[in-house]
């Protein structure tokens, strides 16, 4: 893979003109619904880089996190209830209404492919998982950050994925990597499309985007609501706490199950990721009946918390709020009614 290829597609004049038709594009870039800073100032960056590289205690498991092997027979067996498999961080494989949906499939070994120092995954050989996956009916992409949109993963998935629903602007990256234009549908916030008996809606988050120095905020970011005749599921997507969570619940909830971003939070970027208490509150705001923390268990992207702290604290706050929760093992196939509350991660502290 070439270094340059990692950046994806460039923003052309024609694309910028098309993006500007969105009400969420202002002054030459996409904007959040409320004022949001995405991190420290230029003066803060050296300090933040130093902390990221030097503060390593407790940020990595004592040994690699195992992933249960994929069982196609169990996953594909007919079922009225949706099935899901979590592969760490935000990578999710979902079987619903007889269709296979893959969300943010960053299964590569490194979230820093353009940096001089690698940010390595907690699990080994995760790209090989793709070989065992069935045909993917629909791939959903929340935004274009490297810990969600991974070139190595997308190249392996390209030949087994039928369609892609992506945040507005992400299509140019996929096209640059050889994915056919007609396979990709872009979504602005609140856009909704049917997909073979499933209703898909793109919801707002409070975050940002970009793969290089010149394309920050040039693609949109968000979450996904997936509705079948039997279940209503919400994948929150990356983003800090805000008033949009209640609006998501009012417009599209209540939700049978919610995958809540909870991890890689930091006091140096408090508005763009959810702290555990905020993740639980956001699920409550959106009227989720049950929730699961994601965006943890994959990579050490924040120097503020240990690798397992997002799960520990999510459990604490969910219990306080009387919010039912689910914490499956990596690679474990489960339904949303399963009672998965074992603190399996404590074996790897």
N, C-alpha and C positions, 0 to 999 in steps of 0.2 A: 504494500500500500504506500502510495506516495504521501509525503507530508502535506502537500498542497491539496490532495483529494479529500483529506479530512475536513476541510472547511466547508465542503458542499458547494451549493450553487450561489452565484453572485446576485446581488440586487441590481437588476438593470433598470434603466429609466422607465421602460414599459411596465415592469413589475411594480416599481414604486408608485406609478400612476394608478395601477389596479388596486394596490393596498390602500391608497389614499381614499378610495371609495368607502372604506370601512369607517364607521363613526368612532372606532377605537384607535384610529390613526390620526395623530395631530402633530403638527410641527415636524414632519419628516420621520415619525416613528410611531410604533404602537405604544399606548399609554395605559396605565392601570386606572381603575375606577376611582381611586383616591390617592392622594400624594404619597409616593413611595420612594425611599432611597434604597439602593440595592447593595450597599456596603460602605466601607470607609472611603475617605478622600484619598487623593494621590499620596498625601503625606502618611496616611495610615497603611498603605499597601506593603511597604517593607516590613513593618512590624507584624502584619498579618501573615506574610509569607514566612517570616522567621518562626512564628508560633506554629504554623502548619507543619513545618519541617522539623522543629525541635521538640514539640510537646507530644510525645508518642505514647506515654504511659497509659495503658488501659484502652487504647484506641483500636487494637487489633486482637482478635481471639488468640488464645494460647496455641491453638492448632486449627487447621483449616475446617471450616464448617461443612459438614457432609450434606449432600443433596440426594434425596431418595430417587431411585431410578424411575423413569417415566414408564407407566403401565398403560399402554394404549387400549387394551381391552376394557379396563376399568373406566378410563376417562371417556371413551367413546360409547360405552354401553348406554342404550336408551334410558332416559330418566326425565321425569317431570321437573325435578329440582336441578338447578344450575350446579355445576361443579367447577372448582377452581384449584389451581396450583400456583403457589408463590415461589419464585426463584431468587428471592433476596432483592433488596433495594425496591424498585417499583415494577419489576418484571412479573407479569401475571398472565397465565394461560387460563382461559375461561371457556367452558362448554355450556351453552345456553340455547334452548329451543332448537337443538339439533345442529348448531353451528359452533365452530371453533373460532374464538376471538383471542388475539394476543395483544397485550397492552405494554407499551414502553419496553420492548424486549432488548434492553441492554444486557447482553450475556457475554460481553467481552471481558478480558482480564484486567483492563486498565482504563480508568476514566480520564487520564491525562495523556492522550496519544501525541499531543503537540508540545508537551512540556518536557523539560530536561530530566525531571524526576517522575517516575511512574506512581500512580495511585492504584495499588493492586487490590484485586477482589479478595474477599475472605474465603471464597470457595475456589476449587481448582477445576480446570478443564470444562468450564461452563459453556463454551462455544459448541462443544460436542453434543450438548443437549439438543440442539436444533436438528441434528441428524435423526433423532428419534421422534421428533414431533410429527403429528399428522399434518395433512394439508391445512393451511391457515385460511379460513374463509374471509376473515377481516382482521386487519392490523390497525390498531388505534395508537396515535402518537400525540402526546400532550404538548411537547415543545422540543426545541432543537438542542438543548444542552447535552454535553457529551455523556453524562451519566444516565441519559434516557435514549438519545438517538446515537447509536453506535454503528460506525461504518462496517466493521467486521461482521457484526450480527446481521445487518441489513443485506449484506452481500450473500450470506448463507441462506437467508430467508427469501430472497428475491424469487427463487425458482419454485417455492412452495406456497406463495401467498397470492390469493386471488385479488383482493382489493385492499385499499388503504384509505382510512379516514384520518386526516391530520389537521393540526392547527394551521390557520391561514399563514402562508409563507413557507411552510415546511416542504411543500411540493417541489420547490426548486432544488432542494438538496437531493430528494429522491430521484428526480430526473437527471441530475448530474451524476448519480451513481447507477444509471442505466435502467431505472424503473419506468415503465411506459406511462405516458401522460394520462391515458384513458383509465388507468387503474386507480388513480389518486383523486380523491375529493377533499377539498379544503373547507374548513369550517371557521366562521367568525363566532363570537360569543352568542349563544342562544340559537344558533343555527341547528336545525334538526332534519334528519333524513331517515326514512325507513330502510331496513336492510333485511330482506327475506324473513319478514314476520317479527323483526326486532326493531325497536325505535331508538335511535341514537341522537343524543343532544350534547352539544359542546357548551360547557359552563365556565363562567369567569373564575379566575384566580388572581392573586396579588403577587406577581412574580416578575420575571424578565426573560430575555432570550439572547442568543448569540453564540457563534462558534469562533469568532475572531475579533480583532480590534475594531474592524470597520462595520460590523453588522449587528451591533447591540440594538435590541428592540426592533429588529427588522423582520421578525416573525412573531406570531402571537403565541400565547401560552394559555393553558386552561385545564379543565377536567372533563370527564365523560359520564353521562347518565345512560344506562343501558336498560331498556324496559322490554320485557316479554309479556306474554299473557299471564305468566305466573309470578314474576318477580320484578322488582324495581331496584336497580343496583346503581350506586354512585362511586366513582373513582375520583377523589377530590382533586388530584393533580398537585403539583408543587405550588406553594404560595403561603404568605403570611396571613394572619388573622384580619378579618374585615367584615363589613356589613353584608357582603355578597353571600355569605353562608346562609343567612336567614332567607335571602331572596331565592337562593337555589331550592331550599326546602319548601318555601311558599309556592313556587312555580312548578316544581317537579316532584316534590316529596309527598308523603313520607317514604323513606327508603327502607327496604327489607334488610339491606346490608350496605355498609360504606367502607371503602378502603381509604384510610386517612393518612395523608402525608405526616410523618412524625419522625424526624431525624435530620441530621446535618444542620440543625438550628445553632445559632450563635448570637451572643450579645453584640457582636460586630456587624451582624446583618439581621436584626430582629424582625424586620418587616417582610421578609421574603420566604421564610420557612416557619412552620408551626412548631412551637414548643409543645411538649406533651400535654400540658394542661389546656393549651389552646386547641390542640387537635381534638381532644375530647369535647371541649365546649363547642367547637365548630360542628362536630357530629350531632350534638344535641340541638344546636341552632337549626341545622338542616333537617331535623326530625328523622334521624337514623335510628332504627330499632336495634341495630347491632353494628359493631365497628371493629376494624382490624387496623393496626398501625403498619404502614409500609414506609419506604424510603429509609430503611435501616437494614442491618444484616448483610450489607453488600460491600461498602467501601468506607474508609475513614476520611470523610470530607470536611469535618468540623473538628477543630481543636478544643472545643469547649466541653464536649461530653465523651464518655467512654462508649465503646461500640454497642454495649447492651443497655445503656441507660434509657434510650427512647422506649424500649419495651417495658423495662421495669417501671418507669414513671407513668407510662400510658395505663398500665394495669392499676397503679395506685389511684390515678385520677378518675379512671372509668369506674372503679369500685366506689369512690366517693360520690360520683354522679349517678350511680346505679344504672350505668350503661353496660349492657351485655357486650362482651368482647370475645375475640377469637384470635389465637396465636398459633397457627400451624407451623410445623417444621418445614424446612426448605424441601420443596419437591413433593410434599404431602398432598394428595388429592382429597378434597373435602367439599362438603356442601355447607350452606350457610346455617343449617340447623345443627351442625355438629358442635359438640361441646369441647372445644380445644383450648384449654386454659392452663395446660402444663407449662411450667417455666423451663423448657428444654435448654434454653441458651445458657443457663447457669452452669452447665457442664463444661462450657468452653471459656469461662471467664479467666 
